[in-house]
Each structure stands twice: as structure tokens, then as C-alpha cells.
Amino acid sequence: MKKNHSGHYSVGMIAAVLIGLSAICPFASIHAASSAAQGNHVSSEFLYKSSSLDSPLKESAGDASANPPIQEQGVPSDVKQTADDMIQSLSSQPPFSQWKDAELSYHPLGPGTHSWLVQVNRAGKSIGYLIIGTDTNGVYQLNEYGNGPGGPYSMDVLRQSLKSLAETELSSSDKLQITPMYEEPLLAYWLVRSSTGSELCIDAMTGDPLPVEVADGSWKHKLHNNPPPSTVNFLQTQAQSVTFSADPFSPYDDLGWLQSKQKLSIHNTDQFIDTLRISPRIIFSATSINFAFGGPLSINGYQAWRSPDDPSHPILYALTQHHDLSRFVPLKQLLPAGEFYRLDS
């Protein structure tokens, strides 16, 4: 396969490359065993090297084998430390027992590598993920995590989405640049830029096209301007057992929650916990910016993280289901951004 003079590939060419790529290795990967202090090595997937705008793996023109710069030779030690501690803590809980001694692969997200996808793999298959990012003080935090197959940035999902877009939104002569992105509060997506100047964004979980306001960033003015949360030192927190309030369900199975009388008053952690005891199935909706949360979200439980220095104020992650994936998202991101609704049993 050859590039054109611009160094990029047509839609058809990219689709052909995608077909041959692993579903659990979406872009330039740095692999490290979770329980061994060994050197990392880089395994660069062809698609990401050749077509990501913001990839740190810059290659010289026409040279697909150019060596990556020094910053891609390893993962920041703080990222590795955060991931190792989180996985050690999670694997002590029954739903995450398979995470013990699993293989980890690290993937930078977006420009500046301020966020990282950490895939948890066993026997060549993804069994979970973490997304680690920095807060306003530059301290690494656990943005979200998931247990099971079907996490974000699947190459299979991207491949199918690009094939559909090639039939509707994109010309077969377009040359694409593709970058994996992650933005607060919980927006995981692929940024697709064409040689004609157009931009498309693809949801990294579902593969659905996102609104045009994602590409230009105009959606962010719809977020409430809340003071940034205080820094949490995750190296001192421990995962508690998962609390399940109900069996998994979909917010689309029963739309009765859309009635105004179903709206709940949840503004803090205690109210969230108390509500789930009474109404075991609740739904979070951020109305016009649900896409930024992967919502609306059906919530059927939570997991608390406690610090020994402040055990009375746990950090809560709401449990929501996406097919076979149990996804845990920080409650602090949901509380100011939308509303909660009761789904009657």
C-alpha cells in the first residue's frame, strides 16, 4: 500500500488497514506487565502512525519505519504508579478478580498526552480499562474505568463507523487524519479530519457520529461553571466492594422516567446513596449534552473509594451498563451537569 504525496490515505485505503488491526490495540501502544518492573517497549500500529494528527509518533515523509522520539519510549512513572495501584486495589474485589496480574497496555489520548487509556488484557483479550487524566493541579486522577469487553477506542467499532461514513458523509477521495481524544467530563471520541477541511467526531464507545459542536468545541458553553474539585491523592485510596442496587437495564427499555414527576433531588453523595436504597433503578440525563457522558446513563449501583485519612467522605463512581461492560463514572462529574430520574420497578 502506498501513500499519496500528502502522506495520508484515502477512506478506502484506511478501511482496508483497519480490517487487519487488532480490536484491542487501537493505536500506538506501550505494553508493560502489571506485576513486573521491566522496561517498556513500543509497538506502533500502522494506522495511528500514519494518520493521527496529534500522534507523538511523527514520521518523516514517506518513511513508515521512522523511529519514535524519546518521549514515546516509555510511560510517565506517575501514570504507571496510578494504574498499578488502582488495579491492585480493584483486583481485590470479586468483580475485578481477573485483573490480578493481567497485562496492561498504555495509550496516550489527544495532544499533550495529558490523558491515558490503560487497557487491561488477559490471553490477548481486553477485560477492562482505566482512563487516567490530570486535574487542574497536574495530579493524575482516575477519570473512569470499566470491567468487561466492549470498552472505548475499539478498532472494530472505528472500522465499522468509517465504513458507514464512507457511504454517507465522506468522499472516497478524502484523505483522513484520525486522533483519539478524551475531554472532560466523560467524552471519549475519535477526531476525524479530512483533506477537504471537514471534521467529524466519532463516539469511541458506540461508533456513532457526534454532533458538529464537538469538533468546534462550542458544546462546552453548555456545561455549568463549577469550581474545580479538590485534588484527590489516589495513591492513598482503596476500592470498596461494588454495591449493586438492581440488575442491568437500558434507559430505552421503559421511557416512563421522562415524566417530570420522576425527577429526583440528588445533589450530593449521601443523597445519591439514600436514593438508590429506595429507588434501585435511576437514570442520569444531561439533556442536550448527553453525548459528553455517553448518556442517558442507567445507574444500578456504585463503587466507593475510601482514603484512610478521610474515611467518612468516600469518592463514589456510579455504575452504568453498556452491553456486557460495567462502566464506572465519577459521581462528581454527574451531580452538577444534569438531572436524575426514578425508573419505577
Summary of the structure (lengths in Angstrom):
residues: 345
radius of gyration: 20.4
end to end distance: 56.0
largest distance: 62.9
contacts: 1065
relative contact order: 0.13
helix: 28%
strand: 31%
